[in-house]
């Protein structure tokens, strides 16, 4: 009986020791699992951030490619617009403008009215003007992929009636948008 009792005590001691060791290992495994889960969450967040950055860079690349691909066309149409508005060429202006811009003629002046601007008009040409158009230069150009539009800033140079350069120079802002596979000016503004 003593043997059985000793055997029982030894078995109980062995079971207790094994159980404590298993509890210690479980605790360590849970800690490792928590650390691994945190690391995994951090990595997933980093992957999400990098994926968003890649998408932003791809948009920038696409926009840059559009700018390069269409620069010659948009700059040429801008030149034609400047020539047409400084000479009052209504036929050419109609060709370059979308239906969003309406030409209005009154009192020897030609105006452009944007349909979306509550009737605001920009003067394009004045038959009675004393100043003279001299030159122009593109000051800025960008493609906006969100709106699929090209924005171009132009600086125009004029001489006043005394032959002196007008100051400050006139800035013209054009926005081109695709209509039936053709880039048309759908908005314009002057800053004089």
C-alpha positions as CSV (number, residue, x, y, z in Angstrom):
1,X,0.0,0.0,0.0
2,X,2.8,2.4,0.7
3,X,4.2,1.7,-2.7
4,X,0.9,2.6,-4.2
5,X,0.7,5.7,-2.1
6,X,4.3,6.6,-3.1
7,X,3.5,5.9,-6.7
8,X,0.3,8.0,-6.5
9,X,2.3,10.9,-4.9
10,X,5.0,10.7,-7.6
11,X,2.4,10.6,-10.3
12,X,0.5,13.5,-8.9
13,X,3.8,15.5,-8.6
14,X,4.7,14.6,-12.2
15,X,1.3,15.7,-13.4
16,X,1.5,19.0,-11.5
17,X,4.9,19.7,-12.9
18,X,3.8,18.9,-16.5
19,X,0.7,21.0,-16.1
20,X,2.6,24.0,-14.8
21,X,5.1,23.6,-17.7
22,X,2.2,23.4,-20.2
23,X,0.6,26.5,-18.7
24,X,3.9,28.3,-19.0
25,X,4.3,27.2,-22.6
26,X,0.7,28.3,-23.4
27,X,1.4,31.7,-21.9
28,X,4.5,32.1,-24.0
29,X,2.6,30.9,-27.1
30,X,-0.2,33.4,-26.4
31,X,2.4,36.2,-26.1
32,X,4.1,35.2,-29.3
33,X,0.7,35.0,-31.0
34,X,-0.2,38.5,-29.8
35,X,3.2,39.9,-31.0
36,X,2.8,38.2,-34.4
37,X,-0.7,39.5,-34.8
38,X,0.5,43.0,-34.0
39,X,3.3,42.7,-36.5
40,X,0.9,41.3,-39.1
41,X,-1.5,44.2,-38.6
42,X,1.4,46.7,-38.9
43,X,2.5,45.0,-42.1
44,X,-1.0,45.0,-43.5
45,X,-1.3,48.7,-42.7
46,X,2.0,49.4,-44.4
47,X,0.9,47.4,-47.5
48,X,-2.3,49.4,-47.6
49,X,-0.4,52.7,-47.4
50,X,2.1,51.6,-50.1
51,X,-0.8,50.4,-52.3
52,X,-2.4,53.9,-52.0
53,X,0.9,55.6,-52.7
54,X,1.4,53.4,-55.8
55,X,-2.2,54.3,-57.0
56,X,-1.4,58.0,-56.5
57,X,1.9,57.7,-58.4
58,X,0.1,55.8,-61.2
59,X,-2.4,58.7,-61.5
60,X,0.5,61.2,-61.6
61,X,2.2,59.1,-64.3
62,X,-1.0,58.9,-66.4
63,X,-1.6,62.7,-66.0
64,X,2.0,63.4,-67.0
65,X,1.7,61.1,-70.0
66,X,-1.5,62.9,-71.1
67,X,0.3,66.3,-70.7
68,X,3.2,65.2,-72.9
69,X,1.0,63.5,-75.4
70,X,-1.4,66.4,-76.0
71,X,0.8,69.4,-75.3
72,X,1.4,70.3,-79.0
73,X,-2.3,70.0,-79.8
74,X,-3.5,72.1,-76.8
75,X,-0.8,74.7,-77.2
76,X,-1.6,75.0,-80.9
77,X,-5.4,75.5,-80.2
78,X,-4.4,78.0,-77.5
79,X,-2.4,79.9,-80.2
80,X,-5.4,79.8,-82.5
81,X,-7.7,81.1,-79.7
82,X,-5.4,84.0,-78.9
83,X,-5.2,84.9,-82.6
84,X,-9.0,84.7,-83.0
85,X,-9.9,86.6,-79.9
86,X,-7.3,89.4,-80.6
87,X,-8.6,89.8,-84.2
88,X,-12.3,89.2,-83.5
89,X,-12.5,86.1,-85.7
90,X,-15.9,84.8,-84.7
91,X,-15.8,81.8,-87.1
92,X,-12.6,80.5,-85.6
93,X,-13.8,81.2,-82.1
94,X,-16.9,79.1,-82.7
95,X,-14.7,76.3,-83.9
96,X,-12.6,76.3,-80.8
97,X,-15.3,76.9,-78.2
98,X,-17.6,74.2,-76.7
99,X,-21.3,74.7,-76.3
100,X,-20.5,75.7,-72.7
101,X,-19.2,79.0,-74.0
102,X,-21.5,81.4,-75.9
103,X,-20.2,84.3,-78.0
104,X,-22.2,87.5,-77.5
105,X,-21.7,90.6,-79.7
106,X,-22.8,94.1,-78.5
107,X,-21.6,97.7,-78.9
108,X,-18.6,96.7,-81.2
109,X,-17.4,94.2,-78.6
110,X,-17.3,90.5,-78.6
111,X,-17.8,88.7,-75.3
112,X,-17.6,85.1,-74.1
113,X,-20.3,83.9,-71.6
114,X,-19.9,80.7,-69.7
115,X,-23.3,78.9,-69.4
116,X,-22.4,77.9,-65.8
117,X,-21.4,81.3,-64.6
118,X,-24.7,83.0,-64.1
119,X,-24.3,85.2,-67.1
120,X,-20.8,86.6,-66.4
121,X,-19.1,87.7,-69.6
122,X,-15.5,88.1,-70.6
123,X,-14.6,90.6,-73.2
124,X,-12.7,88.9,-76.0
125,X,-12.4,91.7,-78.6
126,X,-13.1,95.4,-78.8
127,X,-13.2,97.0,-82.3
128,X,-12.7,100.4,-80.8
129,X,-9.7,99.5,-78.6
130,X,-6.7,101.8,-78.9
131,X,-4.2,99.2,-77.7
132,X,-2.4,96.7,-79.9
133,X,-1.8,93.0,-79.3
134,X,2.0,92.2,-79.5
135,X,2.8,88.7,-78.3
136,X,1.8,85.9,-76.0
137,X,3.5,83.1,-74.0
138,X,2.3,80.0,-72.2
139,X,2.9,80.5,-68.5
140,X,1.6,77.1,-67.2
141,X,0.0,73.9,-68.4
142,X,-1.5,70.9,-66.6
143,X,-3.8,68.0,-67.2
144,X,-6.4,67.2,-64.5
145,X,-7.2,63.5,-64.7
146,X,-10.2,63.8,-62.2
147,X,-12.0,66.2,-64.6
148,X,-10.3,65.1,-67.8
149,X,-9.4,68.7,-68.6
150,X,-6.3,70.6,-69.7
151,X,-5.7,73.9,-68.0
152,X,-3.4,76.4,-69.7
153,X,-2.3,79.8,-68.5
154,X,-1.3,82.4,-71.1
155,X,0.3,85.8,-70.7
156,X,-0.6,88.3,-73.4
157,X,1.3,91.4,-74.2
158,X,-0.3,94.6,-75.5
159,X,1.0,98.1,-76.4
160,X,-1.2,101.1,-75.3
161,X,-2.2,103.9,-77.6
162,X,1.3,105.6,-77.0
163,X,3.2,102.5,-78.1
164,X,4.2,101.6,-74.5
165,X,3.8,98.1,-73.0
166,X,0.6,97.8,-71.0
167,X,1.2,97.1,-67.4
168,X,0.3,94.8,-65.8
169,X,0.1,92.2,-68.7
170,X,-3.1,90.3,-69.3
171,X,-3.4,86.7,-68.2
172,X,-5.7,84.3,-70.0
173,X,-6.8,81.0,-68.5
174,X,-8.2,78.3,-70.8
175,X,-9.7,75.0,-69.9
176,X,-10.0,72.3,-72.6
177,X,-12.3,69.3,-72.4
178,X,-13.0,66.4,-74.8
179,X,-16.3,66.6,-76.8
180,X,-17.0,64.0,-79.4
181,X,-13.3,63.1,-79.7
182,X,-12.3,66.8,-80.1
183,X,-10.7,69.1,-77.5
184,X,-12.7,72.2,-77.1
185,X,-12.5,75.2,-74.8
186,X,-15.2,74.8,-72.2
187,X,-14.1,77.6,-69.9
188,X,-12.0,80.8,-70.0
189,X,-11.1,83.7,-67.8
190,X,-8.9,86.8,-67.9
191,X,-6.9,88.3,-65.1
192,X,-5.9,91.9,-66.1
